[in-house]
């Protein structure tokens, strides 16, 4: 269940039509949009960027593509670390059935930065 306790089917194909409509409304007034996969990211983003936040569920990659096709000059992704780590390794549909590399991505980033594990 989501952070509200109410589960909304934001991953359905029809939801892309909803995202498309929201992006069109924002594009009419702005060249910047904030894309957020969930309620928490949307809530906090709305405080910084009022009226340009779209909650996209797991369809982050599709939403970014739509935003770029519409001519947005700035596309910001805002969310919690679990989803953002998936995006960092190229998993743009963040539903768990499409892949999960969170631990591997964090481990790789730590190795690249030279962190040492002490047990």
N, CA, C and O of each residue as an XYZ file, in Angstrom:
476
protein
N       0.841     -1.172      0.000
C       0.000      0.000      0.000
C       0.887      1.237      0.000
O       1.938      1.254      0.642
N       0.469      2.258     -0.711
C       1.230      3.505     -0.778
C       1.240      4.249      0.542
O       0.701      3.764      1.536
N       1.838      5.401      0.558
C       1.969      6.174      1.792
C       0.638      6.702      2.304
O       0.546      7.103      3.464
N      -0.392      6.712      1.469
C      -1.701      7.198      1.902
C      -2.583      6.072      2.429
O      -3.624      6.335      3.031
N      -2.182      4.828      2.211
C      -3.023      3.699      2.573
C      -4.032      3.357      1.489
O      -4.773      2.382      1.613
N      -4.064      4.145      0.440
C      -4.960      3.905     -0.691
C      -4.101      3.553     -1.894
O      -3.208      4.310     -2.276
N      -4.372      2.416     -2.478
C      -3.578      1.978     -3.627
C      -4.256      2.430     -4.913
O      -5.402      2.069     -5.181
N      -3.546      3.218     -5.699
C      -4.042      3.693     -6.990
C      -3.251      2.994     -8.086
O      -2.023      2.950     -8.011
N      -3.909      2.450     -9.093
C      -3.199      1.709    -10.138
C      -2.434      2.643    -11.080
O      -2.840      2.839    -12.225
N      -1.334      3.216    -10.599
C      -0.583      4.185    -11.395
C       0.322      3.531    -12.429
O       0.969      4.238    -13.202
N       0.386      2.224    -12.467
C       1.269      1.549    -13.412
C       0.526      1.016    -14.637
O       1.158      0.445    -15.526
N      -0.757      1.179    -14.708
C      -1.525      0.705    -15.852
C      -1.210      1.526    -17.095
O      -0.817      2.689    -17.002
N      -1.386      0.908    -18.258
C      -1.149      1.596    -19.529
C      -2.010      2.856    -19.660
O      -1.546      3.864    -20.193
N      -3.240      2.813    -19.186
C      -4.125      3.968    -19.285
C      -3.591      5.156    -18.492
O      -3.921      6.303    -18.791
N      -2.788      4.891    -17.505
C      -2.259      5.975    -16.689
C      -1.343      6.892    -17.495
O      -1.197      8.069    -17.166
N      -0.725      6.359    -18.548
C       0.114      7.204    -19.409
C      -0.701      8.320    -20.058
O      -0.190      9.424    -20.249
N      -1.947      8.050    -20.397
C      -2.807      9.100    -20.950
C      -3.017     10.208    -19.925
O      -3.013     11.391    -20.265
N      -3.201      9.815    -18.671
C      -3.367     10.782    -17.588
C      -2.100     11.627    -17.430
O      -2.179     12.849    -17.305
N      -0.934     10.978    -17.435
C       0.347     11.685    -17.320
C       0.510     12.647    -18.489
O       0.929     13.789    -18.305
N       0.180     12.186    -19.688
C       0.271     13.017    -20.885
C      -0.564     14.296    -20.736
O      -0.101     15.384    -21.078
N      -1.777     14.163    -20.232
C      -2.647     15.326    -20.033
C      -2.053     16.289    -19.009
O      -2.052     17.501    -19.224
N      -1.553     15.761    -17.905
C      -0.954     16.625    -16.889
C       0.257     17.361    -17.450
O       0.435     18.552    -17.194
N       1.087     16.660    -18.210
C       2.254     17.306    -18.815
C       1.848     18.424    -19.770
O       2.483     19.478    -19.797
N       0.794     18.202    -20.553
C       0.328     19.237    -21.489
C      -0.114     20.497    -20.751
O       0.184     21.611    -21.184
N      -0.818     20.323    -19.647
C      -1.275     21.477    -18.868
C      -0.077     22.249    -18.320
O      -0.039     23.477    -18.392
N       0.893     21.530    -17.776
C       2.086     22.188    -17.223
C       2.874     22.861    -18.342
O       3.368     23.975    -18.162
N       2.999     22.207    -19.485
C       3.789     22.750    -20.601
C       3.194     24.054    -21.122
O       3.927     24.906    -21.624
N       1.897     24.220    -21.012
C       1.262     25.452    -21.466
C       1.743     26.671    -20.682
O       1.639     27.802    -21.157
N       2.271     26.436    -19.474
C       2.688     27.536    -18.610
C       4.151     27.515    -18.211
O       4.639     28.476    -17.617
N       4.864     26.437    -18.524
C       6.233     26.306    -18.034
C       7.062     25.443    -18.974
O       6.525     24.604    -19.697
N       8.371     25.654    -18.961
C       9.270     24.766    -19.704
C      10.020     23.848    -18.747
O      10.984     23.187    -19.135
N       9.569     23.810    -17.486
C      10.171     22.958    -16.459
C       9.090     22.061    -15.857
O       7.960     22.498    -15.636
N       9.447     20.805    -15.594
C       8.515     19.881    -14.957
C       9.289     19.011    -13.969
O      10.459     18.693    -14.180
N       8.613     18.636    -12.893
C       9.169     17.713    -11.912
C       8.383     16.418    -12.011
O       7.159     16.410    -11.882
N       9.094     15.330    -12.239
C       8.485     14.012    -12.351
C       8.833     13.235    -11.082
O      10.001     13.118    -10.709
N       7.808     12.712    -10.435
C       8.026     11.990     -9.191
C       7.270     10.671     -9.215
O       6.100     10.633     -9.596
N       7.929      9.586     -8.811
C       7.242      8.298     -8.831
C       6.208      8.110     -7.720
O       5.305      7.286     -7.868
N       6.312      8.840     -6.624
C       5.408      8.553     -5.511
C       4.887      9.774     -4.783
O       5.189     10.916     -5.130
N       4.087      9.492     -3.750
C       3.436     10.543     -2.977
C       4.431     11.410     -2.210
O       4.298     12.634     -2.194
N       5.414     10.798     -1.582
C       6.347     11.561     -0.761
C       7.167     12.519     -1.610
O       7.280     13.698     -1.272
N       7.735     12.039     -2.699
C       8.495     12.902     -3.599
C       7.638     14.015     -4.173
O       8.092     15.153     -4.295
N       6.402     13.693     -4.525
C       5.481     14.702     -5.058
C       5.161     15.767     -4.016
O       5.137     16.960     -4.320
N       4.919     15.331     -2.800
C       4.576     16.262     -1.728
C       5.708     17.260     -1.481
O       5.478     18.469     -1.458
N       6.909     16.761     -1.298
C       8.037     17.646     -1.016
C       8.421     18.494     -2.229
O       8.804     19.653     -2.073
N       8.325     17.940     -3.410
C       8.630     18.699     -4.625
C       7.654     19.845     -4.827
O       8.036     20.924     -5.281
N       6.397     19.608     -4.489
C       5.375     20.644     -4.650
C       5.644     21.862     -3.778
O       5.220     22.971     -4.105
N       6.339     21.661     -2.683
C       6.687     22.792     -1.814
C       7.741     23.684     -2.461
O       7.751     24.897     -2.253
N       8.612     23.085     -3.236
C       9.688     23.838     -3.895
C       9.253     24.309     -5.282
O       9.558     25.429     -5.692
N       8.541     23.445     -5.992
C       8.109     23.728     -7.363
C       6.584     23.606     -7.463
O       6.079     22.620     -8.001
N       5.854     24.587     -6.956
C       4.387     24.464     -7.004
C       3.874     24.466     -8.450
O       4.387     25.180     -9.312
N       2.869     23.662     -8.681
C       2.132     23.609     -9.954
C       2.884     22.992    -11.129
O       2.404     23.071    -12.260
N       4.042     22.382    -10.905
C       4.734     21.735    -12.034
C       5.161     20.301    -11.713
O       6.054     19.763    -12.369
N       4.535     19.677    -10.712
C       4.902     18.316    -10.301
C       3.871     17.330    -10.831
O       2.665     17.548    -10.714
N       4.367     16.237    -11.416
C       3.503     15.166    -11.916
C       3.908     13.867    -11.233
O       5.071     13.466    -11.289
N       2.950     13.212    -10.592
C       3.208     11.899     -9.993
C       3.013     10.850    -11.079
O       1.937     10.753    -11.668
N       4.063     10.058    -11.346
C       4.045      9.166    -12.505
C       4.096      7.683    -12.151
O       4.123      6.846    -13.054
N       4.109      7.341    -10.894
C       4.174      5.931    -10.520
C       5.459      5.298    -11.022
O       6.531      5.896    -10.933
N       5.350      4.100    -11.543
C       6.521      3.368    -12.031
C       6.936      3.781    -13.439
O       7.979      3.340    -13.921
N       6.158      4.602    -14.099
C       6.378      4.942    -15.509
C       7.303      6.145    -15.686
O       6.992      7.052    -16.457
N       8.413      6.163    -14.995
C       9.332      7.296    -15.026
C       9.936      7.490    -16.421
O       9.939      8.606    -16.941
N      10.435      6.437    -17.014
C      11.051      6.536    -18.338
C      10.084      7.023    -19.396
O      10.422      7.892    -20.200
N       8.877      6.464    -19.402
C       7.861      6.904    -20.366
C       7.526      8.374    -20.155
O       7.330      9.111    -21.121
N       7.460      8.802    -18.906
C       7.120     10.189    -18.595
C       8.224     11.147    -19.023
O       7.948     12.232    -19.533
N       9.459     10.749    -18.816
C      10.583     11.580    -19.270
C      10.537     11.722    -20.792
O      10.723     12.816    -21.324
N      10.290     10.616    -21.484
C      10.200     10.661    -22.953
C       9.089     11.596    -23.421
O       9.289     12.397    -24.334
N       7.914     11.493    -22.792
C       6.803     12.377    -23.148
C       7.173     13.842    -22.909
O       6.893     14.702    -23.744
N       7.798     14.118    -21.771
C       8.173     15.500    -21.435
C       9.167     16.063    -22.449
O       9.050     17.215    -22.866
N      10.130     15.258    -22.839
C      11.119     15.730    -23.812
C      10.479     15.966    -25.178
O      10.817     16.935    -25.857
N       9.559     15.093    -25.586
C       8.859     15.280    -26.861
C       8.015     16.541    -26.854
O       7.813     17.155    -27.901
N       7.519     16.936    -25.686
C       6.703     18.149    -25.569
C       7.547     19.414    -25.512
O       7.018     20.525    -25.552
N       8.855     19.243    -25.418
C       9.722     20.413    -25.437
C      10.083     21.004    -24.089
O      10.545     22.143    -24.019
N       9.881     20.253    -23.020
C      10.329     20.747    -21.716
C      11.844     20.902    -21.744
O      12.558     20.000    -22.182
N      12.331     22.047    -21.276
C      13.775     22.304    -21.247
C      14.424     21.742    -19.988
O      15.608     21.403    -19.992
N      13.648     21.644    -18.909
C      14.155     21.112    -17.641
C      13.211     20.032    -17.144
O      12.028     20.289    -16.917
N      13.727     18.835    -16.976
C      12.961     17.726    -16.424
C      13.697     17.266    -15.174
O      14.830     16.790    -15.247
N      13.049     17.412    -14.040
C      13.645     17.061    -12.758
C      12.961     15.806    -12.239
O      11.732     15.723    -12.234
N      13.752     14.824    -11.800
C      13.201     13.626    -11.176
C      13.394     13.754     -9.667
O      14.509     13.968     -9.191
N      12.308     13.624     -8.928
C      12.364     13.760     -7.480
C      11.667     12.574     -6.839
O      10.536     12.240     -7.189
N      12.348     11.948     -5.904
C      11.742     10.804     -5.232
C      12.625     10.278     -4.133
O      13.644     10.876     -3.788
N      12.227      9.168     -3.597
C      12.987      8.530     -2.529
C      14.140      7.721     -3.115
O      14.110      7.366     -4.294
N      15.148      7.429     -2.310
C      16.371      6.787     -2.821
C      16.166      5.475     -3.562
O      16.853      5.228     -4.553
N      15.252      4.631     -3.119
C      15.064      3.335     -3.776
C      14.732      3.461     -5.248
O      15.297      2.748     -6.078
N      13.827      4.357     -5.578
C      13.447      4.566     -6.986
C      14.553      5.277     -7.757
O      14.847      4.919     -8.898
N      15.166      6.282     -7.136
C      16.202      7.049     -7.825
C      17.439      6.198     -8.118
O      18.096      6.395     -9.140
N      17.759      5.262     -7.237
C      18.893      4.363     -7.493
C      18.595      3.488     -8.699
O      19.483      3.245     -9.516
N      17.367      3.012     -8.827
C      17.005      2.228    -10.013
C      17.194      3.052    -11.283
O      17.726      2.556    -12.277
N      16.757      4.315    -11.249
C      16.935      5.188    -12.412
C      18.409      5.369    -12.739
O      18.784      5.439    -13.910
N      19.247      5.446    -11.708
C      20.676      5.696    -11.932
C      21.371      4.580    -12.701
O      22.428      4.797    -13.292
N      20.782      3.385    -12.695
C      21.383      2.271    -13.435
C      20.573      1.902    -14.682
O      20.768      0.839    -15.272
N      19.661      2.800    -15.070
C      18.953      2.602    -16.329
C      17.676      1.800    -16.259
O      17.174      1.365    -17.295
N      17.131      1.589    -15.077
C      15.840      0.909    -14.955
C      14.779      2.005    -14.899
O      14.564      2.611    -13.849
N      14.113      2.260    -16.031
C      13.209      3.399    -16.119
C      11.749      3.058    -15.887
O      10.923      3.964    -15.770
N      11.407      1.781    -15.817
C      10.123      1.370    -15.267
C      10.480      0.759    -13.925
O      11.036     -0.338    -13.864
N      10.164      1.461    -12.855
C      10.691      1.099    -11.541
C       9.899      0.016    -10.819
O      10.178     -0.279     -9.657
N       8.914     -0.581    -11.490
C       8.189     -1.697    -10.875
C       9.166     -2.852    -10.669
O      10.030     -3.097    -11.511
N       9.027     -3.556     -9.552
C      10.005     -4.606     -9.229
C      10.041     -5.754    -10.233
O      11.039     -6.473    -10.297
N       8.985     -5.946    -11.018
C       9.012     -7.038    -11.996
C       9.911     -6.722    -13.194
O      10.237     -7.618    -13.973
N      10.313     -5.457    -13.348
C      11.182     -5.073    -14.459
C      12.650     -4.992    -14.077
O      13.504     -4.757    -14.932
N      12.942     -5.182    -12.829
C      14.342     -5.188    -12.430
C      14.564     -4.487    -11.110
O      13.815     -3.596    -10.711
N      15.612     -4.918    -10.451
C      15.984     -4.299     -9.192
C      17.485     -4.445     -9.035
O      17.997     -5.558     -8.909
N      18.173     -3.351     -9.043
C      19.633     -3.376     -8.907
C      20.075     -2.379     -7.848
O      21.168     -1.820     -7.936
N      19.235     -2.156     -6.852
C      19.550     -1.133     -5.854
C      20.835     -1.448     -5.099
O      21.716     -0.596     -4.992
N      20.945     -2.648     -4.581
C      22.137     -3.006     -3.800
C      23.377     -2.970     -4.681
O      24.421     -2.459     -4.275
N      23.257     -3.515     -5.891
C      24.398     -3.523     -6.803
C      24.832     -2.108     -7.179
O      26.028     -1.824     -7.249
N      23.872     -1.222     -7.420
C      24.195      0.162     -7.797
C      24.874      0.904     -6.651
O      25.856      1.616     -6.861
N      24.354      0.736     -5.450
C      24.959      1.400     -4.289
C      26.351      0.836     -4.031
O      27.277      1.595     -3.743
N      26.514     -0.470     -4.128
C      27.826     -1.094     -3.930
C      28.814     -0.586     -4.971
O      29.948     -0.245     -4.633
N      28.402     -0.533     -6.223
C      29.275     -0.047     -7.297
C      29.709      1.396     -7.032
O      30.888      1.724     -7.167
N      28.770      2.248     -6.660
C      29.088      3.649     -6.374
C      30.095      3.747     -5.226
O      31.003      4.577     -5.275
N      29.948      2.924     -4.209
C      30.869      2.936     -3.075
C      32.265      2.492     -3.499
O      33.260      3.088     -3.085
N      32.342      1.451     -4.321
C      33.644      0.961     -4.796
C      34.326      2.031     -5.642
O      35.519      2.286     -5.481
N      33.575      2.654     -6.536
C      34.131      3.690     -7.391
C      34.683      4.841     -6.561
O      35.717      5.416     -6.902
N      33.997      5.177     -5.474
C      34.431      6.276     -4.604
C      35.506      5.854     -3.602
O      36.031      6.690     -2.867
N      35.831      4.577     -3.572
C      36.911      4.109     -2.706
C      36.521      3.817     -1.272
O      37.386      3.735     -0.400
N      35.233      3.658     -1.013
C      34.818      3.312      0.344
C      35.310      1.918      0.679
O      35.304      1.036     -0.180
N      35.729      1.709      1.894
C      36.186      0.397      2.377
C      35.174     -0.131      3.371
O      34.664      0.609      4.211
N      34.890     -1.416      3.267
C      33.963     -2.055      4.181
C      34.745     -2.592      5.376
O      35.726     -3.315      5.204
N      34.326     -2.251      6.545
C      34.975     -2.762      7.767
C      33.948     -3.620      8.486
O      32.875     -3.156      8.872
N      34.310     -4.886      8.654
C      33.391     -5.802      9.330
C      33.843     -6.106     10.727
O      33.183     -6.862     11.439
